[in-house]
């Protein structure tokens, strides 16, 4: 998947919900430095923070002894945010449809749907404990 990407930023932090702010600050800085148009900024922010939220809550089960890592890579046209947790992963091929009538009122289960709706590509590696969120916006 990742051809000709250059890593431009990396950050690691404990798996605590308060640290979503670290991801938000990283997105702000990366988007500013890479001159991402404001029309795309919201999509990047929401998709990446959703990936981080999933890593903290579902991957690492809010265990602050475990870490979340974010790697930011780019090529001529794409920004790629790689979010890794220390969890066991999950079956990303068999997720319930959050738009199905039986799921529409559930409070959970929309994160990956949101990420796939907002990003140009979303791929899972390492049994789902690593997500690559790609935006073709440069």
Order of alpha helices (4+ residues) and beta strands (2+ residues): beta-alpha-alpha-beta-beta-alpha-beta-beta
